[in-house]
Each structure stands twice: as structure tokens, then as C-alpha cells.
């Protein structure tokens, strides 16, 4: 058949390559920016709260728009939407690279996230339509997923090399040559496809979901600066609650909802979503905290920081494969439990870091965290997909990815906020015994309380050592609070899995008994609606 000829196979392989290049860029930009944060802070005069927004603005938009993006491809054509997203991503990358201010960079990151959110689900649909044969499709989807994991792992290392060699702007410029080539090839050779039947976008549901998640993220991030009892923060929490309640009510009444509430009738889906949320919460929160520890407390370069992150990233890559093997043999419950405990131990140990701790003291903690996150992620998604009917698999996968993205947003938001809250209370006392001019003291305390340790470099040489010695332990104490919070979260996720997820034996017994006891209609009767 023509579709299986060598030429056709090479053509499909070429399309897969350039689709994956687009996805590589989207996932890369969720981690490559972390190691550039201290340089961005220095050049654009930002505080820690603003740096949280540079990370979270991107992840927040991706998380909020992910469920709707796939529908747009079904309605308007997947090729058209994917290429539009790719063009938007490249334009936004250029805007990030030329940003003259924090506000400009923040808007550009929002645009990047919006474009990236379109590309992720539509790319998976394109892979599925390009490879209609089940075996070839499975291999292609495996490559697609592996490229995403590779991008996440490569981000800190590639970012460190680029920032040291060419400045922080280079982490955005690097997208252009690869993106333009992918755009040219896919525009010329990728066929258009749409979903059969008529679908419509759930605009009202999308708006309510964005308002709810954005308001909650704003409250968590800005609470450190304004105070938890500030009227604006209280109003933001209230808005998030009201908008989420309105979203749920709206979705329950729709024939084609953005997020079918019937999916949540399955306790397995709820647990899998929570485990994914808490796993990414700990991972992204720890990456954010570790970046500042390694560069600002220990004084490492961006390249040295990226190399140390290899302990985490290589572990993620290796155990992503191990997790699938373990889940296939023992079911998802066992690897999720092991992964939750491993992540918690790694996070607790990272919380014990002191100023000047050597790589030999913490590399294994980073590796343990990477192993744990991987052992949780894939099996949780397997459990989630096995709990829904086959025709709901696409939506359930979108729900899983949304939980993961929202977890990454709140991980950075809450861990950063806890650190800033600690710094605000402890920094004044820490530097209180160091003699310096009143104006210099006020400026130094203000900057340090907002997480900007670069202010120490502006002090007279005789003060730099004593101030760093005084605030280094304060900074690591703040890190400990964030790491401990993330560790407790992963243990809670593991506890949920222990209590609710069925064992492999129970799953097999239920699958074997269902047809004999109730006939062919049981699958639909027992499935979540």
C-alpha cells in the first residue's frame, strides 16, 4: 500500500520531526528561563515576586487554555491552528528577547504561553492523524512524549550555556532558526485535518476558568508583598472561589462542556489528577528555589547551575522509562506510592542545604526527586485513562495535563511566597548588627527582603562578606520552608493513592468478573459519566 512505502514512511517521519521541534520549544521554555532569572533580575531590576510572574505567567496561560486549544484545532483545522500557534510563539519569543523592561517581558511571556497552549494538544492530534496504523501511532506518540521530557530536562543545561555565552536574551532567540525551518516544512507538506461533526468552543467556560486560576495565582504570589489579610488579596481569593463555582455550574449545564464534570465521578481520576498536581508542584517549586540557592547563595554561574541540574534531569529521563515498566508489571498504585515517598525524601533532604553545601551533599537528593516525580507521573496518567471510557480518553488526557500545569504554577507561586515571607521577617534582624549608613541599610534590607541578593555586590567590599554571611542562613531557612511544604504535598498525594487506587489484583478481578456478571452493558453503566 502507498501509505506503507518507504517514501511515505520517510515523509511521515519528516512531519513528525518538525511537529516535535515545535513541541520541544514549548516545553523547553518552561524550564530554560529558570537559570536565567538572576541575570534578568540584574538587568531589568526585578524582585523575587516579579521573577515568579515571569515563570508563572507562561505556565498559567498554558494551564488555563489547554482544554480549549484542542477544540480549536477540531473546529478550524489542526494544521492551521498549529502553524498559527507556531508563528505566535516565534513572534512572542522575539518580543521576550528584546524586552526593555519587566512589564514588556511579562506580556511577551503571556503571549508565548497562549501560543504554546495551542500547539500542545493540536500537535498530538496531528501525530494521531499522520499515523493512523495503531502500532505506528503508538511509536510516534512515544517519540512525541519523549521529546517533551527531553526538552524539560535540557532546559537548565542549555539555558546555562546560552546565558553565560550570549546573555539571557539568547534563550529566546534560539527558538527562531528551528521554528522557522519547522514552519516552512510543515506549511508545505502537512495535510489539513478536522474532527468529524460540528463542535463549538466553550467561551464562557474558558473565561471563568481563566479568571479563577489567575485570581488564585495572583493571591498566592502577591500575598508575600501585600500581606495575607490585605483587602486586595482577600478579594482575589474570593474572586477565585466565585469564578470556580460559576465555572462548575456552567459546565454542568452544557451539552459540549470544556471540562465534563461527569469525569470527576471517578475517584481514580480525582486521585490521579491530585497526584499529578502535587508532583509538578514539588518539581517546579524546587527548581525555582534551587536556582536562587545555587546562583545567589553559592555564587555559581548559570552553566555550573545547569550542569548540577543534570542530576535531576537525567533521573527524570531514566525513571520515566522505568515507571512505565513497573506500572505494566505491578499496576499504577505501586510506582505512585514509591515515587511519592522518594520525592518527599528528596525534598526533605534539599531542605537541609546550608550556604556553601557542595554538589556531593545534594546531587542524590535531586536524583531522588527526579526519580520520584517520574514514578508518579506516567502511572498516574495510566490510572486516569483506565478509569474512563475510551471515547473520553482525549478529554481525560487534557484534564491530566491541566492538573500538571496548574501544579507547576502553584508550586512556583507558593514556594516563592513562603520564601519571601520568611525573608521579610528575618532579614532586618540578621543584618541588624552590621554597621552601615542608615540609607544604605534601608536599601539593603528592602532588596534582601524581596529576594534580591545582588544588592550585596553594590555594598563596600568590607561589608559584602559580613552581609552575605548573615543573610545566607536566612535564605536557606526560607528554602527549607518551601521544600518541606512541597514534600508534605507529595506525601499527601501518595496517601490518597494508597487509600483509593485499586491494587493490580483487584483491577484484574473486576475486569474478569464484569462481563460474566452483568453482560456487555456493564462497561457503560459503571463508567464515569
N, C-alpha and C positions, 0 to 999 in steps of 0.2 A: 504494500500500500504506500502511496506517496508520503503519508504522514510519518512513516517509519523509515524512509530512505535516509541515507547518510546526510544528504544535503538538507533535508527537512530537519533532521536532528541537530545539525550544526546551526541552522537558523534559529531553532528554539533555544539552543544553548546560548547563542549570542544575545537574544532577547532577555533571557534570564540573567545573564551577566550584567546588562545595563539597568535592568529593573533593580537588581541587588545593589548596584552602585548608588542609585538614588536612596535606597533604604539605609545603606551604610552611612551616608551623610547625615540622615535624620537622627539615627541613633548615636552617631559619633558626637553630634553637637549637644547631646545631653550629658556627656562626661568630659569632653575635651576642654570645656570652659573652666572647669574647677581649678585646674593647676594654674590658670592664667589670672585668677581672682586677685592675688596680691599685686600683680602688675597693673591690672585695671584699677584697683583701689588707689594705687600711687598716681597713675596718670590722670584719672578722672575725679580724684579727691572724693571718694565714696566711703561710707561707713559700712559696718557689717550688715546692717539691716538692708541697705541698698544692694549689697552683693547677694544677699538671699534672694532678692527680687530678680536679679539677673539670671540666677539659676531657675527659680520657680516660675517666672513669667513664661518661660519656654515650656516647661513641663506642665504647667497649669493649663495652658491653651491646648496642648496635645491631649491632656486628660479630658478636658471638657468637650472637645469637638470630635473625639474618636468615634463615638457611637453614630453620629450623623454622617461622618465622612463617607463611610461605605455606601450609604443610601444615595449620596450624590452621584457616585460612580454608576450605580444601578440606573439612575434616572437619566443622567446626561451623557453617559458613555464613559467607560473606565479609562480608555486612552486619553480622552480629552481632559478628564479631571486629574489624572496622574501627571500629565505633562503640564497642566496649569499649575498644579502644586509644585512641580519641579522648578518651573520658571519663577514662581513666587518665592521659593526657598533660595534660589540663587540671588535674586534681587535683594531679599532681606539679608542675606549673608554679606553682600556688598555694603549695604547700609550699616550693618554691625561693624564692618571693618573700618569705615570712615567716620564712625561716631565721634563727634567732638565733645560730647557731654554724656553724663549718666542717663539723663532723660531720653536723649536720642537713642542710645544703646538699648534702653528698656523697650521702647516702642519697636525697634527693629527686631528684638528678641521675640516679642509678641507675634510679629508678622512671620518670623521664622517658624514659630510653633504652630501657627494656623496653617501654614503651607505643609509642614511636616505631618500634621494630623490627617490631612487629606491623603497623603502618599501611603501611609502605613496600611490601612485596610484595603485600599484600592489595589495596591501592589500585590497583596495576597490573592485577591480576586483575579488579577491579571495572570498570576502564576497558575492558578487553577484552570483558567480557560485556555492558556497556552499549552498546558499538559493535561489533556483530557483522560489519557490512559491512567488507571489507578496507580500502577507501580511507578511510572514516570512522574506522576504528580506527587507521590509520597517523597520521592528522592528530591524533587525540585523544592518542595516545601521545607524539607530538611535543610537544604542549602540556604534557602531564604532565612530560616530561623537561625542557622549558624552564622550567617553574615551579620545579623543583628547583634548576636552575642559577641562576635569578633570586634565590631565597632565599639561596643560598650567597653570592652577590655582594652582596645587600642587607644582610646581617648586620652587617658592621663599620660601615657608614654609619648605618643605623637605630639600632644599639646606641649609637653615639657620641652621636647627638642625644638619645636617651632618657635615657642616663646623665647627661649634662650638665644636662638639664632636670628630671628627676624622680628621679634616683638609680638605682643598679644594679638595685634590685628591679623597676623598671619593665620591664626586658627580659623578665621572666617574666609580669608582669601583662598585657602587651599580647596574649598568646595568648588570654586569656579571652573577650573580646567576639566575636572572629571565630570561635573554636572553638565557642562556644555556639550561634551562628547556624547554623554548618555542621551541628552535631549535630541541631538541630531540623529543618532541611530534609531532611537525609539520613534521619533516622528516619521522617519522614512519607512520603518519596517514593522512597527507594531500594529496589528489589526484592531479595529474598534470592536467593542462588545458592550452589550447592555443586558440587564436582567430581564427575563420574560415577565409579562404582565405590567400593570401600572402600579407605581409606588409614589409616595409623596414624602417630603421631608417634614418632620415634626418640629416646626419652627418654634412654636410656643414652648414645647418641652425643652428644646435646646436652650432657649433664653433663660428659662427658670433654672435649669441645671447649671449653666454658667454663673448666674447670679449667686446661687447657693454656694458653690465651691469657691468662687472668687472671694466672696464676702468672708467665708471661713478662713481662707488662706490669709487675707488681709488682716483679720483679727489676730491670728496666731503670730504673724510676722511683726506687726506694728505694736503689739502689746508690750514688748520689751521697752520701746521708746516712750509710749504714751502711758503705760500702766494698765493693768488688767481691769481696773474699775473705771477707767476713762469712759466718758459718755460715748465717744466715737467707737471705741472697741466694743462696748456693750451693745450698741446699735448694730454693729457689724455681725456680732453673734446672733442677735435677734433676726436680722435680715436673712442670714444663712438658714436659720431654722424655719422661718416662714416660707422662704423660697423653696426649700426642700419639701416641706409639707404640701405646698401648692403643686410642685412638680409631681409628687407621688399621686396626688388627687387627679391631676390632669392625665397622667399616663394610664390610670385605671379606667378612664372613660374613652380612650382612643382605640379605634379599630387597628391602626398601624402605629403603635407607640414606638418611640425611640428606644425605650427600655421596658420590655414587657414585665410587669410586676409579677406575673404568674411564675416566672423563673425562680423567684425567691420563696416559693412554696417548698422548694427543696432545701432541707437543712445542709445537705452536702455542698450545694452551690454556695450557700452563705458562708460556710466554714472555709471552702476553697478560696473564695473572694477575700475573706478576712486574713487568711494566711498569706496570700499574695500581697495584700496591702501592707501587713506588718513586716513581711520580709523586705520589701522595697523601702519601707520606712527606715528600717535599720541600715540598709545598704547605703542609700543616698545621704542619710543624715551623717553616717560615719565618714563617707568620702568628703563631705563638706567640712567636717570638723578636722579630719586628718590633714587636709590640705593646709589649713592655717597652722596646725601644730608643726608640721614638717617645715614649712617655709618661714613662718614668722617667729615661732618659738625656737626651733632648732636651726634656723638660718640656712636651710638647704636651697639650692637652685631649683628651677622648675624641672630641669632634666633629671636631677637627682631625686626629686619628688616623684616624677613619673616612673622612674626605674623601681623605686620602692613599692609603688602600686602594682608592680608585676606580681608580687606575692598574692595579692587579692585577685588580680585579673586572670592569671594563669590557673589559679584554683577554680575560678568560676568556669573557665573553658573546659577543664578536665572533668569536673564533677557534674557539669551539665550532661555529659555523656553517661557518666556513672549513674546518675539519677534515673535516666530512662531505663537502664539495665536493671537496677534494683526495683524500680516500680513495676517493671514487667514480671519480675520473679516473685515479689512479695506483696504487690499491690501498693497504692499510694500512701497508705497510712504509715507504714514503717519508715520510708525515707523522710516523710514530713516530720515525724517525731524526732528522728536522728538529726535532721537538718536544723530543726528549731533549737534543740539543745546545743548543737555545735555553734550556731550563730550566737546564741546567748553567751556561751563561754568565751567566744572570740571577742564579743563586745565588752563583756565584763573585764577581760584582760586588757583591752585597749584603754579602758577607763583608769588603769593603774599606771599609765605613762607619766613620767616625770620629765622636766626640762632636760634635754640632752640625752634622753634614752637612745641607745644605739639600735640599729636595724636588727641585730641579733636578738634583741629583747622583745620585739613585737612582730617580726615577719610571720611567725607561726600563728599569731592571733588574727592577722589579716587573712592568711590562708584558710584558717578555720572558719572565718566569717564567709569567705567566698564559697567554700565547700557547703556550708550550711544553707546559704541562700539558694544555691543550685539544687541541693537535695530537696528543698521545699518547693521551688517554683514550678518545675516541669510536672512533678507528681500531683501538685495541687490542681494544675490545669487539666491533667488527665482525669482526676476525680470529678472535676467540674463538668467536663464534656460527657463523662459516662453517666451523669445524673440527669441529663436532658434528652429529649427525643432527637433523632438525627437531624430533622429539619430545623431544630433550634440551635444546632452546633455553632453556626456562624455568629448568631447573636450572643450566645454564651461566651464564645471566644472574645468578642468585643467587650463584654462585661468584665472578663478576666483581665484584659489589657487595661481597661479603665481603672479597675481596682489597683493595679500595679502602678500606673501613672500617678493616680491620686496619692498613693502611699509615698511615692518619691517626693511629691510636692510637700506633703505634710512632714516628712522626715527632715527635710532641709529647714522648713519653717519652724517646727517646734524645737529641734536641737539647737538651731541658731538663736532662737528666742531665749531658751534656758541658759545658754552661754552668756548672752548679753545681760540677762537679769542678774546673774552671778557677778559679772564684771562690774556692773553699776553699783552693787552694794559693797564689793570687796576692794576695788582699786583705790578709792580715796584713802582707806586705812593702810593699804600696802605701801603706798608712796608717801605717807604722812611724815615719816621720819627722815626723809631725804630733803636736805636743804636746797631750795631753789627759789627764784624770784616768784612773787605771787602771780603775776600774769602768766609766766611760763608754767607754773603749777596748774593753774586753772585750765590752760590749753592742753597740757599733757594729760591731766586727769580726764577731761572731756573726751579726747581722742581715744585713750586707752579704754574708757568705759564703753565706747562704741565699737570696740574690737579692732582699732587701728594701731597696731604696734609699730608701724613705720614712723610714727611721730618720734620714737626714741632716737632715730637717726638724726633728727634735727636738733637734739639737745647737745650741749657742750660735751666733749669727749669724756670729761671726768664724771659726768652724770649717766652716761649711757649704760655702763656696766651695772652700777647700783640699781638703776630703774629696771633694767631687764631682769636682774636677779630677784627683784621684789615682785614684779608682775608675772614672771614666768610660772611660778607655782600657782598663782591665782588663775591664770589662763587654763592650766591643766586641771585644776579643780573644777572649773566650769565645763571642760570637756568631759570630765568624769560623770557629771550630772546627765549630759546628753547621751553618752554611751550607755549608762545604766538604764535610762528611760527606754532606749531602743532595745536593750537586752530583755527587759521585763516584757515589752511588747511581743517579742518573738516567742518567749515562753508562754504567754497567754495564747498565741496562735497555736502552738504545739498542744496546749491543754485542750483547746477546742477540738483539734483533730483527734486527740486521744479519746475524748468522750463521744464524739458524734460520728466520725468516719467509721464505716464498717470495716471489719478485717477482710482479708482476701478469702478466707474460708466462708464467711457469711455472704460475701458477694457471690461466690460460686454456687453456694447452696440456694440462694434466692434466684439466681439466673436459671438453675436447673429445675427448681420447683415451680416457677411461674407458669410455663407453658402447660405442664401436666395438670396443674391445679385449676387453672382458670381459662385455658384456651388462648387463642390469639388476640383477644381483646384486652388482655391484662396490661400489656405494654402501654397502651394509651390511657387506661384507667389509672395506673399507678404513676404515670409520668407527671412531672410538674406542669401546671397549666398557667 
